[in-house]
Amino acid sequence: MGESGFPRSRVAHNTLLNFLGLAVPLALAFFVMPVAARHLGPARFGLLGLGWAITEYLTLFDLGLGRAIVKFVADALHHDSVELSEVVSVSIFAQLAAGIVGGAAFALVAPVFVHSVLRLPPETASEAIGVFRVVGLSLPAVLLISAQRGILEGAQRFDLSTTIKMLSSVASLSIPAIGAVYGASLPSILLVVLVSRIVICGLYAFAIRRALPAIRWVGSRDWAQLRRVLSFGGWVMVSNSVTPMLLYFDRFALGSIAGLAAVGFYTAPYEGVTRLLLFPVSLIGSLLPALTSLEARGERGRFGDLTSTSMRALMVVMAAPLAIVFVFAPELLRAWLGSQYAEQSGTALRILAVGVFTNALAHPLFISLYAKNRPDLPAKFHLIELAIHVPLTIALIRAFGIAGAAAAWTTRVTLDTCLLLWAAARVAEHPMLTVAGGRAGRAASGIVLLLAALFASKLLAGVSVVAAVTGVVAASAGFALLGWNWILRDPERAAITGTLMTYRRGLLPSQ
């Protein structure tokens, strides 16, 4: 398909590539996370979860360049900009410098963080300090990987980006599990993860050279290009600074109020159910360069159509697996992690499933605002949400423990989706129901019928497990048919069918 054509098929193709790249680590996580949890124990597994959370939070030193690079590379390629090398080089150098400074600072304050903020007992404090120091040392590699991936995604080379991202995810998941089995300390485990990330940086550099041979790594000190990118990335940086706290404050509050064991009981179901966001994450990776290209060409009608298409597709894809999690949360936890997690975390998992669904719908909305050069709106919303989320989380955790943490997170992401929907509709000058997909009523009716069928299937479990499983399969298949014929429209069905047929023939669309 040419660049002038509507990019539904290309977005579907790139989304499928991203989906496959995330699905393999998700499947691996299903098996390796219980191994790590059992061998580390709830407290040490909770400490590992805090290490993951802090790594995400320290990406605030990204300076907003990760997302900005995707947009500006896509825009520069569309205009055949000779300044592409300058933008890429200066941005990467800036990220490396920020990672070194930020990572070193956090490594130095790790003891203060452990003793004064977390107030961990002496038997845990030493290992925790080591964990957080390694997290600081890892920051330059983490930011460099983000920038390199952004270059490939801006060029819509998702074949290369996805392959390397999949290797990185597999390493990050499997190394902790293997280290836990052999009794390695958490700092040692994370050091091996750091080595794997350095290797991944080298693979990305090779892939960029192959995908964009015109790029030259220049050492110019002309910061004009960086300022241009930062004019966009500044607001993205605000979101990057606030979002990790919005996502992970509940873990720190749980650790302080209810103890590290509560963090472990919360982290496992949270990490499990939020892995289902792999489809919206896959979609937005391919959506930003596509929407940026449409906006650059002034094709606003197609811009709006592509956003609405994304919303409808997400409603259909996300509903069935999350409805199953909602209905069968205790049973799934018992089969995955054991009866203790089922007892402690069943209610929290149900609440988180609702939040994941609403959070999935937010993804194309904020990406459409980025493509419209309005990154300030999501950032302002995040600041508002932070002021509400922190006291709400503390209050709900004190009242309801793990379930309260889940309720606070779900409330926050639901508010975020509502604000983004209002903003996207206002910027695009379209009704909110149109931006939301145009068939929200049909989707809601289908989801209600799906939940009723799944609850009926759960009742059958008292009669026969086979009957219950058959009911779940039938309910899911029925919703899939309903979504395909009643919620999706002809252009979406054509794009999905064309992409699947392309893969069936063993061909790849030209990049």
ZAKEMI-534853 format. One record per residue (C-alpha): x, y, z; residue number from 1. Coordinates in steps of 0.001 Angstrom, whole numbers, plus 500000, padded with zeros to 6 digits. Layout:
// ZAKEMI-534853
- x/y/z/resi
- X/Y/Z/NUM
...
END
This chain:
// ZAKEMI-534853
- x/y/z/resi
- 500000/500000/500000/1
- 501337/503404/499085/2
- 501908/506152/501583/3
- 499008/508116/500175/4
- 496561/505333/500940/5
- 494669/504939/504206/6
- 497021/503053/506518/7
- 494578/500631/508147/8
- 496325/497608/506629/9
- 499771/498852/507524/10
- 498710/499667/511066/11
- 497137/496194/511349/12
- 500350/494595/510060/13
- 502594/496551/512419/14
- 500223/495955/515334/15
- 500361/492226/514684/16
- 504160/492361/514684/17
- 504146/494230/517984/18
- 501570/491831/519385/19
- 503657/488794/518515/20
- 506708/490443/520036/21
- 504856/490976/523316/22
- 502868/487730/523313/23
- 505954/485532/523542/24
- 507245/487251/526721/25
- 503689/487177/528118/26
- 503496/483434/527621/27
- 506935/483056/529168/28
- 505927/485241/532143/29
- 503018/482909/532851/30
- 505509/480137/533578/31
- 508531/481961/535003/32
- 506842/484446/537367/33
- 505478/481674/539626/34
- 508972/480142/539683/35
- 510504/483429/540811/36
- 507701/484072/543325/37
- 508017/480641/544944/38
- 511802/480582/545184/39
- 512147/484193/546353/40
- 509200/484218/548736/41
- 506617/487023/549021/42
- 508977/489533/550693/43
- 511935/489158/548290/44
- 509589/488903/545307/45
- 508011/492136/546529/46
- 511485/493691/546655/47
- 512074/492603/543072/48
- 508728/494181/542171/49
- 509870/497442/543758/50
- 513057/497246/541691/51
- 510989/496922/538508/52
- 508780/499813/539599/53
- 511728/502101/540354/54
- 513310/501270/536994/55
- 510101/502435/535326/56
- 509970/505575/537443/57
- 513575/506531/536693/58
- 512699/506707/532998/59
- 511592/510252/533842/60
- 515190/511090/532885/61
- 514090/510181/529354/62
- 513389/513963/528958/63
- 510368/513078/526837/64
- 512625/512087/523951/65
- 511534/508448/523648/66
- 508059/509274/522384/67
- 509203/512463/520649/68
- 511780/510561/518587/69
- 509046/508333/517123/70
- 507022/511345/516031/71
- 509900/513403/514673/72
- 511525/510510/512826/73
- 508169/509737/511189/74
- 507699/513393/510294/75
- 511270/513808/509017/76
- 511009/510740/506797/77
- 507733/512012/505343/78
- 509357/515317/504458/79
- 512672/513690/503526/80
- 514420/515893/506079/81
- 518208/516165/505843/82
- 518222/516986/509530/83
- 517273/513435/510552/84
- 520843/512507/511492/85
- 521157/515571/513710/86
- 517869/514863/515505/87
- 518705/511207/516111/88
- 522303/511726/517187/89
- 521772/514648/519550/90
- 518747/512972/521133/91
- 520626/509753/521816/92
- 523634/511578/523245/93
- 521321/513604/525512/94
- 519565/510467/526762/95
- 522837/508770/527555/96
- 524041/511795/529509/97
- 520762/512050/531409/98
- 520859/508320/532178/99
- 524380/508508/533569/100
- 523605/511509/535778/101
- 520228/510240/536979/102
- 521364/506667/537514/103
- 524444/507692/539472/104
- 522382/510012/541670/105
- 519888/507278/542541/106
- 522638/504750/543241/107
- 524195/507196/545715/108
- 520930/507852/547592/109
- 519875/504179/547683/110
- 520811/503718/551400/111
- 518788/506781/552393/112
- 515846/505519/550352/113
- 515944/502101/552023/114
- 516404/503280/555605/115
- 514405/506524/555655/116
- 511631/505966/553089/117
- 510954/502216/553048/118
- 512238/501620/556605/119
- 513122/498020/555860/120
- 514347/495702/558613/121
- 518123/495048/558829/122
- 517878/491531/557383/123
- 516327/492951/554198/124
- 517982/496380/553994/125
- 521397/495220/552763/126
- 520015/493326/549777/127
- 517575/496149/549018/128
- 520423/498697/548852/129
- 522264/496451/546406/130
- 519121/496079/544270/131
- 518545/499819/544025/132
- 522204/500537/543235/133
- 522088/498135/540300/134
- 518841/499780/539185/135
- 520705/503118/539072/136
- 523586/501618/537093/137
- 521087/500193/534591/138
- 519433/503516/533747/139
- 521754/504582/530861/140
- 521131/501285/529057/141
- 517372/501497/529691/142
- 517141/505009/528191/143
- 519378/504150/525257/144
- 517192/501155/524395/145
- 514115/503401/524497/146
- 515674/505901/522097/147
- 516929/503256/519684/148
- 513556/501529/519594/149
- 511893/504895/518922/150
- 514063/505424/515835/151
- 513031/502091/514324/152
- 509361/502592/515176/153
- 509361/506096/513708/154
- 510689/504560/510496/155
- 507939/501898/510790/156
- 510519/499108/510870/157
- 508543/497125/513393/158
- 509964/493882/512063/159
- 513409/494772/513425/160
- 512171/496601/516528/161
- 509849/493798/517568/162
- 512441/491073/517191/163
- 514950/492845/519428/164
- 512303/493942/521941/165
- 511183/490320/522247/166
- 514734/489175/522970/167
- 515098/491886/525601/168
- 511832/490942/527318/169
- 512673/487242/527356/170
- 516020/487994/529008/171
- 514492/490336/531595/172
- 511896/487713/532584/173
- 513927/484522/532483/174
- 517099/485762/534212/175
- 515368/486516/537563/176
- 513615/483135/537529/177
- 516830/481245/536772/178
- 518751/483222/539371/179
- 516063/482550/541991/180
- 516198/478795/541358/181
- 519970/478769/541887/182
- 519738/480922/545013/183
- 521472/484009/543614/184
- 521100/487319/545393/185
- 518791/489906/543869/186
- 521661/492362/543094/187
- 523516/489600/541245/188
- 520416/488732/539260/189
- 519887/492353/538229/190
- 523546/492714/537247/191
- 523096/489879/534754/192
- 519962/491631/533456/193
- 522094/494765/532977/194
- 524631/492830/530900/195
- 521793/491551/528709/196
- 520578/495115/528174/197
- 524016/496230/527013/198
- 523965/493433/524431/199
- 520502/494591/523316/200
- 521854/498125/522769/201
- 524401/496701/520355/202
- 521708/494809/518445/203
- 519603/497960/518116/204
- 522583/499929/516775/205
- 523132/497279/514090/206
- 519410/497266/513181/207
- 519285/501068/512856/208
- 522251/500997/510507/209
- 520458/498410/508376/210
- 517054/500151/508389/211
- 518274/503743/507933/212
- 521639/503672/506181/213
- 521404/507423/505503/214
- 521759/508206/509223/215
- 525181/509414/510256/216
- 526162/509560/513901/217
- 527288/513194/514048/218
- 528952/514954/516958/219
- 527702/518457/516213/220
- 527220/520819/519144/221
- 524367/522636/517435/222
- 521533/522056/519905/223
- 518846/523658/517749/224
- 517451/520277/516751/225
- 517387/519086/520341/226
- 515490/522206/521401/227
- 512934/521570/518658/228
- 512385/518015/519839/229
- 512314/519076/523482/230
- 509610/521643/522724/231
- 507410/518602/522099/232
- 509125/516313/524585/233
- 508875/518715/527520/234
- 505222/517890/528106/235
- 505914/514227/527429/236
- 508563/514453/530148/237
- 505943/515760/532567/238
- 503831/512695/531833/239
- 506876/510454/532100/240
- 507649/511965/535497/241
- 504149/511534/536863/242
- 502990/508313/535192/243
- 505322/505897/537042/244
- 504101/507314/540353/245
- 500518/506901/539184/246
- 501262/503319/538180/247
- 503422/502215/541094/248
- 502604/504421/544075/249
- 500231/501721/545273/250
- 503172/499315/545725/251
- 505142/501749/547838/252
- 502073/502614/549896/253
- 501350/498911/550396/254
- 504931/498263/551452/255
- 504832/501096/553971/256
- 501333/500408/555355/257
- 500844/496641/554990/258
- 504399/495270/554538/259
- 506441/493707/551745/260
- 504385/490505/551740/261
- 501323/492550/550727/262
- 503366/494009/547854/263
- 504127/490480/546695/264
- 500458/489450/546854/265
- 499545/492562/544848/266
- 502426/492557/542364/267
- 501790/489082/540952/268
- 498126/489597/539924/269
- 498870/493168/538824/270
- 501730/492084/536579/271
- 499680/489181/535268/272
- 496521/491068/534303/273
- 498282/494182/533009/274
- 500196/491964/530593/275
- 496891/491860/528706/276
- 497600/495461/527744/277
- 499994/494052/525190/278
- 497448/494618/522422/279
- 496824/498355/523061/280
- 500563/498801/523620/281
- 501177/497015/520306/282
- 498583/499223/518634/283
- 499894/502588/519826/284
- 503419/501713/518725/285
- 502192/501499/515143/286
- 499500/504168/515537/287
- 501719/507160/516362/288
- 503782/507189/513137/289
- 500640/506461/511078/290
- 498615/509269/512667/291
- 501598/511632/512469/292
- 501854/510969/508742/293
- 498114/511613/508228/294
- 498272/514836/510241/295
- 501317/516020/508279/296
- 499380/515516/505034/297
- 496290/517265/506419/298
- 494069/514177/506052/299
- 491961/514910/509128/300
- 489005/512774/508090/301
- 491200/509699/507811/302
- 492910/510693/511062/303
- 489575/510543/512884/304
- 488565/507308/511171/305
- 491780/505594/512221/306
- 491338/506687/515856/307
- 487742/505409/515932/308
- 488806/502164/514287/309
- 491381/501633/517007/310
- 488803/502152/519756/311
- 486372/499639/518241/312
- 489092/497052/517753/313
- 490249/497418/521367/314
- 486721/496963/522726/315
- 486334/493700/520832/316
- 489796/492305/521561/317
- 490042/493210/525259/318
- 486539/492323/526449/319
- 486631/488513/526405/320
- 489962/487819/528187/321
- 489299/490479/530838/322
- 485748/489243/531394/323
- 487148/485749/531983/324
- 489647/487156/534488/325
- 486874/489088/536233/326
- 484578/486089/536582/327
- 487188/483428/537372/328
- 489788/485496/539290/329
- 490183/483215/542355/330
- 490279/480067/540248/331
- 492907/481486/537912/332
- 495105/482622/540802/333
- 494802/479227/542493/334
- 495889/477439/539327/335
- 498702/479909/538634/336
- 500194/480829/542004/337
- 498480/478664/544614/338
- 495679/478905/547171/339
- 497384/481591/549274/340
- 497401/484058/546372/341
- 493820/483107/545483/342
- 492668/483931/549002/343
- 494637/487163/549362/344
- 494418/488581/545837/345
- 491168/487350/544234/346
- 489144/490516/544849/347
- 492039/492751/543810/348
- 492406/490867/540528/349
- 488730/491390/539711/350
- 489003/495126/540337/351
- 492225/495355/538316/352
- 490554/493605/535365/353
- 488009/496441/535162/354
- 490811/498996/535298/355
- 492812/497282/532570/356
- 489813/497443/530213/357
- 489280/501174/530698/358
- 493029/501804/530558/359
- 493253/499973/527228/360
- 490786/502430/525688/361
- 492922/505378/526787/362
- 495880/504370/524596/363
- 494658/505515/521139/364
- 493201/508671/522701/365
- 496455/510017/524115/366
- 498374/508949/520996/367
- 495928/510939/518860/368
- 496663/513995/521017/369
- 500407/513453/520554/370
- 499949/513237/516789/371
- 497957/516484/516943/372
- 500905/518160/518722/373
- 498969/518418/521999/374
- 501127/516439/524457/375
- 500350/519127/527041/376
- 496811/517825/527602/377
- 497699/514290/528802/378
- 500424/515812/530993/379
- 497997/518243/532631/380
- 495516/515445/533217/381
- 498213/513346/534877/382
- 499019/516173/537284/383
- 495350/516449/538225/384
- 495104/512681/538682/385
- 498207/512594/540865/386
- 496675/515059/543312/387
- 493652/512768/543604/388
- 495402/509394/543393/389
- 497920/509714/546233/390
- 495502/510477/549100/391
- 492867/508130/547652/392
- 495357/505256/547481/393
- 496520/505764/551069/394
- 492944/505914/552341/395
- 491780/502838/550444/396
- 494830/500757/551381/397
- 494317/501576/555056/398
- 490667/500579/554767/399
- 490808/497571/552418/400
- 494466/496550/552004/401
- 495332/494906/548689/402
- 491813/495355/547291/403
- 491996/499050/548187/404
- 495190/499459/546157/405
- 493470/497867/543170/406
- 490402/500090/543584/407
- 492547/503234/543698/408
- 494418/502279/540529/409
- 491203/501407/538672/410
- 489555/504678/539704/411
- 492535/506637/538460/412
- 492773/504995/535031/413
- 489014/505333/534512/414
- 489225/509065/535219/415
- 492176/509298/532836/416
- 490239/507649/530013/417
- 487279/509993/530489/418
- 489488/513094/530411/419
- 491377/511901/527328/420
- 488133/511117/525509/421
- 486844/514626/526192/422
- 490120/516196/525040/423
- 490462/514073/521901/424
- 486894/514919/520873/425
- 487470/518625/521475/426
- 490753/518766/519541/427
- 489346/516745/516635/428
- 486036/518677/516731/429
- 484041/515439/516730/430
- 481354/514139/519137/431
- 482757/512035/521974/432
- 480717/508979/520958/433
- 482215/509176/517461/434
- 485766/509378/518806/435
- 484974/506494/521172/436
- 484321/504248/518197/437
- 480803/505114/517151/438
- 479377/501810/518349/439
- 479866/502068/522093/440
- 476252/501020/522758/441
- 476674/497843/520754/442
- 479962/497064/522503/443
- 478440/497617/525962/444
- 475494/495344/525163/445
- 477814/492633/523892/446
- 479991/492809/527031/447
- 476931/492478/529308/448
- 475834/489365/527409/449
- 479384/487969/527613/450
- 479525/488437/531402/451
- 476118/486791/531845/452
- 477249/483784/529807/453
- 480515/483476/531767/454
- 478748/483618/535152/455
- 476417/480907/533907/456
- 479461/478861/532904/457
- 480906/479305/536394/458
- 477738/477847/537892/459
- 478242/474804/535684/460
- 481565/474149/537424/461
- 479612/472627/540312/462
- 478210/470088/537888/463
- 481200/469411/535639/464
- 484515/471080/534925/465
- 484184/470050/531283/466
- 480787/471744/531085/467
- 482201/474937/532609/468
- 485146/475031/530207/469
- 482794/474381/527292/470
- 480615/477264/528450/471
- 483605/479630/528625/472
- 484741/478656/525135/473
- 481219/479034/523750/474
- 480733/482435/525416/475
- 484057/483722/524097/476
- 483397/482422/520586/477
- 479915/483947/520615/478
- 481278/487341/521624/479
- 483975/487118/518955/480
- 481334/486513/516292/481
- 479191/489310/517690/482
- 482130/491685/517676/483
- 483168/490744/514163/484
- 479698/491082/512604/485
- 478011/493728/514785/486
- 480676/495985/516339/487
- 483481/496143/513757/488
- 482823/497781/510400/489
- 483676/496646/506888/490
- 487004/498559/506620/491
- 488306/497023/509872/492
- 487268/493536/508834/493
- 488952/494028/505448/494
- 492197/495290/507037/495
- 492346/492419/509536/496
- 491505/489796/506932/497
- 494081/491195/504503/498
- 496810/491174/507134/499
- 496069/487601/508213/500
- 495966/486418/504601/501
- 499308/488080/503955/502
- 500896/486151/506822/503
- 499203/482962/505695/504
- 500877/483322/502298/505
- 504200/483860/504073/506
- 504639/487367/502683/507
- 505449/490660/504404/508
- 504245/494053/503174/509
- 507015/496227/501904/510
- 508403/498677/504425/511
END
